[in-house]
Structure formats: structure tokens, C-alpha cells
């Protein structure tokens, strides 16, 4: 209820759990999440470690959160 009353158009998510659709729908512009791995190839936790294991470069992606796990549209990829 407090989140709905905030009037925010967008949110930033860095919590270690999946966001439910009823919370996603509160923000007209969505929820942004940063992810330590190249989505969609490396999802979930320990993604930096799996990137190195699979020979992918260390990277971070920013994506819009949707009902899927690390599945929303990519907005930016940063390769290090």
C-alpha cells in the first residue's frame, strides 16, 4: 500500500527475490534491475561465476523486470 501511494513512475530493484506482478504493475514505467551477467545467457544467482565458467566476458546488464526470472527487455549491457 505504501509503494502504491508513493506516486513513483519507476523503481530500481536489487533485492534477492522475484518481484510479483502485482508490484510490477504499480510502476507505470516499470522496475529496473541490474544483473551481473550477460542476459539472457546467464540468469539467476552466481551469474558472474557462471559467466567465467562458460567463457563469457564479465558483464552487467540492466533490464526491465517482468513476470519471468531475469527475462525482461534489455536496456543496456556493460562488458568489462
N, CA, C and O atoms as a printed pandas DataFrame, in Angstrom:
     atom_number atom_name residue_name chain_id  residue_number  x_coord  y_coord  z_coord
0              1         N          UNK        A               1    0.818   -1.189    0.000
1              2        CA          UNK        A               1    0.000    0.000    0.000
2              3         C          UNK        A               1    0.861    1.253    0.000
3              4         O          UNK        A               1    0.535    2.225   -0.680
4              5         N          UNK        A               2    1.960    1.244    0.755
5              6        CA          UNK        A               2    2.844    2.407    0.811
6              7         C          UNK        A               2    3.481    2.645   -0.553
7              8         O          UNK        A               2    3.607    3.791   -0.984
8              9         N          UNK        A               3    3.880    1.589   -1.229
9             10        CA          UNK        A               3    4.504    1.715   -2.545
10            11         C          UNK        A               3    3.516    2.321   -3.531
11            12         O          UNK        A               3    3.879    3.206   -4.306
12            13         N          UNK        A               4    2.294    1.863   -3.512
13            14        CA          UNK        A               4    1.278    2.375   -4.440
14            15         C          UNK        A               4    1.023    3.863   -4.225
15            16         O          UNK        A               4    0.731    4.583   -5.179
16            17         N          UNK        A               5    1.127    4.322   -3.005
17            18        CA          UNK        A               5    0.881    5.733   -2.702
18            19         C          UNK        A               5    2.091    6.613   -2.973
19            20         O          UNK        A               5    1.983    7.837   -2.903
20            21         N          UNK        A               6    3.233    6.026   -3.279
21            22        CA          UNK        A               6    4.449    6.826   -3.461
22            23         C          UNK        A               6    4.369    7.733   -4.686
23            24         O          UNK        A               6    5.003    8.788   -4.714
24            25         N          UNK        A               7    3.610    7.342   -5.680
25            26        CA          UNK        A               7    3.498    8.130   -6.901
26            27         C          UNK        A               7    4.691    7.983   -7.832
27            28         O          UNK        A               7    4.765    8.684   -8.841
28            29         N          UNK        A               8    5.623    7.093   -7.523
29            30        CA          UNK        A               8    6.804    6.895   -8.371
30            31         C          UNK        A               8    6.407    6.226   -9.686
31            32         O          UNK        A               8    5.549    5.344   -9.713
32            33         N          UNK        A               9    7.045    6.658  -10.774
33            34        CA          UNK        A               9    6.780    6.075  -12.085
34            35         C          UNK        A               9    7.658    4.867  -12.374
35            36         O          UNK        A               9    7.278    3.986  -13.145
36            37         N          UNK        A              10    8.838    4.825  -11.751
37            38        CA          UNK        A              10    9.797    3.753  -11.996
38            39         C          UNK        A              10   10.463    3.383  -10.674
39            40         O          UNK        A              10   10.568    4.208   -9.767
40            41         N          UNK        A              11   10.910    2.134  -10.580
41            42        CA          UNK        A              11   11.617    1.670   -9.374
42            43         C          UNK        A              11   12.895    0.958   -9.801
43            44         O          UNK        A              11   13.025    0.515  -10.942
44            45         N          UNK        A              12   13.830    0.856   -8.870
45            46        CA          UNK        A              12   15.071    0.120   -9.081
46            47         C          UNK        A              12   15.079   -1.032   -8.097
47            48         O          UNK        A              12   14.831   -0.846   -6.906
48            49         N          UNK        A              13   15.366   -2.222   -8.600
49            50        CA          UNK        A              13   15.289   -3.450   -7.814
50            51         C          UNK        A              13   16.675   -4.065   -7.675
51            52         O          UNK        A              13   17.348   -4.304   -8.678
52            53         N          UNK        A              14   17.105   -4.324   -6.450
53            54        CA          UNK        A              14   18.349   -5.042   -6.206
54            55         C          UNK        A              14   18.167   -6.030   -5.066
55            56         O          UNK        A              14   19.114   -6.332   -4.340
56            57         N          UNK        A              15   16.982   -6.518   -4.913
57            58        CA          UNK        A              15   16.688   -7.457   -3.836
58            59         C          UNK        A              15   16.842   -8.888   -4.340
59            60         O          UNK        A              15   16.638   -9.145   -5.527
60            61         N          UNK        A              16   17.197   -9.818   -3.468
61            62        CA          UNK        A              16   17.475  -11.192   -3.912
62            63         C          UNK        A              16   16.232  -12.077   -4.007
63            64         O          UNK        A              16   16.273  -13.250   -3.635
64            65         N          UNK        A              17   15.147  -11.526   -4.497
65            66        CA          UNK        A              17   13.958  -12.365   -4.682
66            67         C          UNK        A              17   13.181  -11.909   -5.905
67            68         O          UNK        A              17   13.414  -10.821   -6.433
68            69         N          UNK        A              18   12.266  -12.742   -6.344
69            70        CA          UNK        A              18   11.475  -12.472   -7.539
70            71         C          UNK        A              18   10.351  -11.498   -7.199
71            72         O          UNK        A              18    9.658  -11.659   -6.194
72            73         N          UNK        A              19   10.181  -10.490   -8.046
73            74        CA          UNK        A              19    9.134   -9.490   -7.853
74            75         C          UNK        A              19    7.830  -10.014   -8.443
75            76         O          UNK        A              19    7.801  -10.483   -9.581
76            77         N          UNK        A              20    6.775   -9.935   -7.683
77            78        CA          UNK        A              20    5.469  -10.415   -8.132
78            79         C          UNK        A              20    4.802   -9.398   -9.056
79            80         O          UNK        A              20    5.033   -8.195   -8.932
80            81         N          UNK        A              21    3.973   -9.885   -9.986
81            82        CA          UNK        A              21    3.319   -8.985  -10.948
82            83         C          UNK        A              21    2.511   -7.856  -10.313
83            84         O          UNK        A              21    2.446   -6.762  -10.873
84            85         N          UNK        A              22    1.892   -8.099   -9.153
85            86        CA          UNK        A              22    1.099   -7.017   -8.543
86            87         C          UNK        A              22    1.969   -5.836   -8.132
87            88         O          UNK        A              22    1.478   -4.708   -8.089
88            89         N          UNK        A              23    3.240   -6.059   -7.831
89            90        CA          UNK        A              23    4.154   -4.962   -7.514
90            91         C          UNK        A              23    4.697   -4.331   -8.799
91            92         O          UNK        A              23    4.857   -3.112   -8.869
92            93         N          UNK        A              24    4.975   -5.137   -9.798
93            94        CA          UNK        A              24    5.464   -4.614  -11.075
94            95         C          UNK        A              24    4.450   -3.642  -11.662
95            96         O          UNK        A              24    4.826   -2.598  -12.193
96            97         N          UNK        A              25    3.177   -3.975  -11.569
97            98        CA          UNK        A              25    2.112   -3.168  -12.158
98            99         C          UNK        A              25    1.918   -1.809  -11.480
99           100         O          UNK        A              25    1.243   -0.942  -12.035
100          101         N          UNK        A              26    2.493   -1.611  -10.300
101          102        CA          UNK        A              26    2.344   -0.336   -9.583
102          103         C          UNK        A              26    3.094    0.791  -10.303
103          104         O          UNK        A              26    2.683    1.949  -10.226
104          105         N          UNK        A              27    4.182    0.465  -10.997
105          106        CA          UNK        A              27    5.048    1.476  -11.599
106          107         C          UNK        A              27    4.787    1.577  -13.108
107          108         O          UNK        A              27    5.081    0.636  -13.844
108          109         N          UNK        A              28    4.245    2.691  -13.569
109          110        CA          UNK        A              28    3.895    2.845  -14.990
110          111         C          UNK        A              28    5.074    2.627  -15.942
111          112         O          UNK        A              28    4.890    2.084  -17.032
112          113         N          UNK        A              29    6.275    3.039  -15.551
113          114        CA          UNK        A              29    7.449    2.857  -16.407
114          115         C          UNK        A              29    8.224    1.592  -16.081
115          116         O          UNK        A              29    9.234    1.303  -16.723
116          117         N          UNK        A              30    7.767    0.838  -15.097
117          118        CA          UNK        A              30    8.379   -0.447  -14.776
118          119         C          UNK        A              30    9.379   -0.397  -13.641
119          120         O          UNK        A              30    9.544    0.613  -12.957
120          121         N          UNK        A              31   10.038   -1.532  -13.470
121          122        CA          UNK        A              31   11.074   -1.707  -12.453
122          123         C          UNK        A              31   12.353   -2.101  -13.180
123          124         O          UNK        A              31   12.343   -2.983  -14.038
124          125         N          UNK        A              32   13.450   -1.444  -12.832
125          126        CA          UNK        A              32   14.748   -1.741  -13.434
126          127         C          UNK        A              32   15.553   -2.627  -12.491
127          128         O          UNK        A              32   15.488   -2.486  -11.270
128          129         N          UNK        A              33   16.314   -3.544  -13.087
129          130        CA          UNK        A              33   17.163   -4.433  -12.310
130          131         C          UNK        A              33   18.525   -4.510  -12.985
131          132         O          UNK        A              33   18.612   -4.593  -14.210
132          133         N          UNK        A              34   19.583   -4.481  -12.189
133          134        CA          UNK        A              34   20.903   -4.757  -12.757
134          135         C          UNK        A              34   21.259   -6.202  -12.459
135          136         O          UNK        A              34   20.864   -6.751  -11.430
136          137         N          UNK        A              35   21.995   -6.803  -13.351
137          138        CA          UNK        A              35   22.281   -8.232  -13.264
138          139         C          UNK        A              35   23.740   -8.444  -13.638
139          140         O          UNK        A              35   24.188   -7.950  -14.672
140          141         N          UNK        A              36   24.485   -9.169  -12.816
141          142        CA          UNK        A              36   25.904   -9.415  -13.082
142          143         C          UNK        A              36   26.087  -10.601  -14.012
143          144         O          UNK        A              36   26.513  -11.676  -13.589
144          145         N          UNK        A              37   25.768  -10.400  -15.265
145          146        CA          UNK        A              37   25.927  -11.426  -16.280
146          147         C          UNK        A              37   25.275  -10.956  -17.559
147          148         O          UNK        A              37   24.513   -9.990  -17.569
148          149         N          UNK        A              38   25.587  -11.657  -18.644
149          150        CA          UNK        A              38   25.022  -11.311  -19.939
150          151         C          UNK        A              38   23.694  -12.045  -20.096
151          152         O          UNK        A              38   23.648  -13.241  -20.384
152          153         N          UNK        A              39   22.617  -11.286  -19.897
153          154        CA          UNK        A              39   21.293  -11.867  -20.119
154          155         C          UNK        A              39   21.053  -11.948  -21.619
155          156         O          UNK        A              39   21.529  -11.069  -22.338
156          157         N          UNK        A              40   20.369  -12.910  -22.119
157          158        CA          UNK        A              40   19.657  -13.982  -21.421
158          159         C          UNK        A              40   20.489  -15.237  -21.211
159          160         O          UNK        A              40   19.963  -16.260  -20.774
160          161         N          UNK        A              41   21.797  -15.170  -21.521
161          162        CA          UNK        A              41   22.626  -16.372  -21.475
162          163         C          UNK        A              41   22.917  -16.860  -20.067
163          164         O          UNK        A              41   22.994  -18.068  -19.843
164          165         N          UNK        A              42   23.078  -15.956  -19.117
165          166        CA          UNK        A              42   23.387  -16.320  -17.743
166          167         C          UNK        A              42   22.369  -15.646  -16.837
167          168         O          UNK        A              42   22.375  -14.424  -16.689
168          169         N          UNK        A              43   21.495  -16.442  -16.232
169          170        CA          UNK        A              43   20.440  -15.906  -15.368
170          171         C          UNK        A              43   20.638  -16.378  -13.938
171          172         O          UNK        A              43   21.403  -17.305  -13.671
172          173         N          UNK        A              44   19.933  -15.723  -13.027
173          174        CA          UNK        A              44   19.917  -16.166  -11.637
174          175         C          UNK        A              44   21.145  -15.762  -10.860
175          176         O          UNK        A              44   21.941  -14.929  -11.292
176          177         N          UNK        A              45   21.276  -16.376   -9.700
177          178        CA          UNK        A              45   22.397  -16.068   -8.806
178          179         C          UNK        A              45   23.684  -16.689   -9.325
179          180         O          UNK        A              45   23.655  -17.571  -10.184
180          181         N          UNK        A              46   24.796  -16.232   -8.808
181          182        CA          UNK        A              46   26.131  -16.702   -9.192
182          183         C          UNK        A              46   26.393  -16.517  -10.680
183          184         O          UNK        A              46   27.167  -17.270  -11.271
184          185         N          UNK        A              47   25.766  -15.538  -11.281
185          186        CA          UNK        A              47   25.891  -15.353  -12.719
186          187         C          UNK        A              47   27.300  -14.938  -13.142
187          188         O          UNK        A              47   27.754  -15.321  -14.221
188          189         N          UNK        A              48   27.987  -14.172  -12.321
189          190        CA          UNK        A              48   29.360  -13.803  -12.663
190          191         C          UNK        A              48   30.243  -15.048  -12.709
191          192         O          UNK        A              48   31.065  -15.193  -13.614
192          193         N          UNK        A              49   30.081  -15.929  -11.756
193          194        CA          UNK        A              49   30.852  -17.160  -11.724
194          195         C          UNK        A              49   30.531  -18.039  -12.932
195          196         O          UNK        A              49   31.434  -18.604  -13.549
196          197         N          UNK        A              50   29.253  -18.154  -13.268
197          198        CA          UNK        A              50   28.871  -18.960  -14.423
198          199         C          UNK        A              50   29.365  -18.331  -15.718
199          200         O          UNK        A              50   29.714  -19.050  -16.654
200          201         N          UNK        A              51   29.400  -17.010  -15.791
201          202        CA          UNK        A              51   29.947  -16.345  -16.976
202          203         C          UNK        A              51   31.391  -16.772  -17.191
203          204         O          UNK        A              51   31.777  -17.128  -18.304
204          205         N          UNK        A              52   32.179  -16.737  -16.140
205          206        CA          UNK        A              52   33.580  -17.136  -16.250
206          207         C          UNK        A              52   33.708  -18.608  -16.593
207          208         O          UNK        A              52   34.570  -18.981  -17.389
208          209         N          UNK        A              53   32.870  -19.449  -16.011
209          210        CA          UNK        A              53   32.886  -20.886  -16.278
210          211         C          UNK        A              53   32.567  -21.180  -17.744
211          212         O          UNK        A              53   33.169  -22.075  -18.337
212          213         N          UNK        A              54   31.628  -20.440  -18.334
213          214        CA          UNK        A              54   31.209  -20.660  -19.717
214          215         C          UNK        A              54   32.036  -19.870  -20.728
215          216         O          UNK        A              54   31.762  -19.928  -21.927
216          217         N          UNK        A              55   33.048  -19.128  -20.257
217          218        CA          UNK        A              55   33.908  -18.384  -21.154
218          219         C          UNK        A              55   33.316  -17.083  -21.659
219          220         O          UNK        A              55   33.787  -16.537  -22.656
220          221         N          UNK        A              56   32.283  -16.572  -20.982
221          222        CA          UNK        A              56   31.693  -15.289  -21.347
222          223         C          UNK        A              56   32.424  -14.174  -20.614
223          224         O          UNK        A              56   32.937  -14.395  -19.517
224          225         N          UNK        A              57   32.481  -12.990  -21.193
225          226        CA          UNK        A              57   33.172  -11.893  -20.512
226          227         C          UNK        A              57   32.404  -11.438  -19.279
227          228         O          UNK        A              57   31.176  -11.516  -19.252
228          229         N          UNK        A              58   33.115  -10.965  -18.258
229          230        CA          UNK        A              58   32.415  -10.365  -17.121
230          231         C          UNK        A              58   31.603   -9.174  -17.633
231          232         O          UNK        A              58   32.126   -8.315  -18.342
232          233         N          UNK        A              59   30.357   -9.133  -17.276
233          234        CA          UNK        A              59   29.474   -8.086  -17.788
234          235         C          UNK        A              59   28.337   -7.853  -16.817
235          236         O          UNK        A              59   28.108   -8.632  -15.892
236          237         N          UNK        A              60   27.632   -6.761  -17.053
237          238        CA          UNK        A              60   26.416   -6.457  -16.301
238          239         C          UNK        A              60   25.366   -6.000  -17.297
239          240         O          UNK        A              60   25.684   -5.356  -18.297
240          241         N          UNK        A              61   24.135   -6.330  -17.025
241          242        CA          UNK        A              61   23.037   -5.885  -17.865
242          243         C          UNK        A              61   22.011   -5.171  -17.001
243          244         O          UNK        A              61   21.863   -5.462  -15.814
244          245         N          UNK        A              62   21.314   -4.242  -17.610
245          246        CA          UNK        A              62   20.188   -3.583  -16.966
246          247         C          UNK        A              62   18.968   -3.963  -17.785
247          248         O          UNK        A              62   18.958   -3.826  -19.008
248          249         N          UNK        A              63   17.936   -4.443  -17.096
249          250        CA          UNK        A              63   16.734   -4.857  -17.799
250          251         C          UNK        A              63   15.502   -4.435  -17.037
251          252         O          UNK        A              63   15.555   -4.160  -15.838
252          253         N          UNK        A              64   14.383   -4.386  -17.755
253          254        CA          UNK        A              64   13.098   -4.126  -17.112
254          255         C          UNK        A              64   12.590   -5.436  -16.542
255          256         O          UNK        A              64   12.640   -6.475  -17.201
256          257         N          UNK        A              65   12.105   -5.378  -15.328
257          258        CA          UNK        A              65   11.576   -6.564  -14.661
258          259         C          UNK        A              65   10.204   -6.890  -15.250
259          260         O          UNK        A              65    9.362   -6.009  -15.421
260          261         N          UNK        A              66    9.999   -8.166  -15.554
261          262        CA          UNK        A              66    8.673   -8.639  -15.938
262          263         C          UNK        A              66    8.373   -9.889  -15.129
263          264         O          UNK        A              66    9.114  -10.209  -14.200
264          265         N          UNK        A              67    7.318  -10.592  -15.456
265          266        CA          UNK        A              67    6.895  -11.747  -14.658
266          267         C          UNK        A              67    7.883  -12.909  -14.725
267          268         O          UNK        A              67    7.873  -13.765  -13.841
268          269         N          UNK        A              68    8.732  -12.963  -15.745
269          270        CA          UNK        A              68    9.739  -14.016  -15.845
270          271         C          UNK        A              68   10.952  -13.691  -14.988
271          272         O          UNK        A              68   11.123  -12.557  -14.541
272          273         N          UNK        A              69   11.790  -14.693  -14.765
273          274        CA          UNK        A              69   13.010  -14.503  -13.974
274          275         C          UNK        A              69   14.125  -14.016  -14.890
275          276         O          UNK        A              69   14.540  -14.731  -15.802
276          277         N          UNK        A              70   14.609  -12.808  -14.651
277          278        CA          UNK        A              70   15.658  -12.198  -15.465
278          279         C          UNK        A              70   15.319  -12.266  -16.951
279          280         O          UNK        A              70   16.180  -12.559  -17.780
280          281         N          UNK        A              71   14.059  -11.993  -17.278
281          282        CA          UNK        A              71   13.594  -12.186  -18.651
282          283         C          UNK        A              71   13.071  -10.918  -19.305
283          284         O          UNK        A              71   12.675  -10.967  -20.470
284          285         N          UNK        A              72   13.052   -9.799  -18.620
285          286        CA          UNK        A              72   12.511   -8.574  -19.201
286          287         C          UNK        A              72   13.415   -8.002  -20.282
287          288         O          UNK        A              72   14.552   -8.447  -20.439
288          289         N          UNK        A              73   12.922   -7.026  -21.027
289          290        CA          UNK        A              73   13.704   -6.429  -22.109
290          291         C          UNK        A              73   14.999   -5.797  -21.614
291          292         O          UNK        A              73   15.018   -5.101  -20.599
292          293         N          UNK        A              74   16.085   -6.053  -22.349
293          294        CA          UNK        A              74   17.383   -5.471  -22.000
294          295         C          UNK        A              74   17.410   -4.005  -22.378
295          296         O          UNK        A              74   16.931   -3.615  -23.443
296          297         N          UNK        A              75   17.974   -3.195  -21.495
297          298        CA          UNK        A              75   18.120   -1.769  -21.754
298          299         C          UNK        A              75   19.567   -1.393  -22.023
299          300         O          UNK        A              75   19.840   -0.469  -22.789
300          301         N          UNK        A              76   20.504   -2.112  -21.390
301          302        CA          UNK        A              76   21.917   -1.772  -21.538
302          303         C          UNK        A              76   22.774   -2.949  -21.123
303          304         O          UNK        A              76   22.437   -3.665  -20.180
304          305         N          UNK        A              77   23.880   -3.155  -21.821
305          306        CA          UNK        A              77   24.861   -4.184  -21.469
306          307         C          UNK        A              77   26.204   -3.492  -21.286
307          308         O          UNK        A              77   26.634   -2.715  -22.138
308          309         N          UNK        A              78   26.854   -3.775  -20.182
309          310        CA          UNK        A              78   28.186   -3.240  -19.888
310          311         C          UNK        A              78   29.161   -4.413  -19.838
311          312         O          UNK        A              78   29.037   -5.273  -18.966
312          313         N          UNK        A              79   30.122   -4.464  -20.750
313          314        CA          UNK        A              79   31.121   -5.529  -20.765
314          315         C          UNK        A              79   32.398   -4.963  -20.172
315          316         O          UNK        A              79   32.837   -3.876  -20.547
316          317         N          UNK        A              80   32.990   -5.698  -19.249
317          318        CA          UNK        A              80   34.199   -5.225  -18.555
318          319         C          UNK        A              80   35.429   -5.934  -19.055
319          320         O          UNK        A              80   36.533   -5.661  -18.584
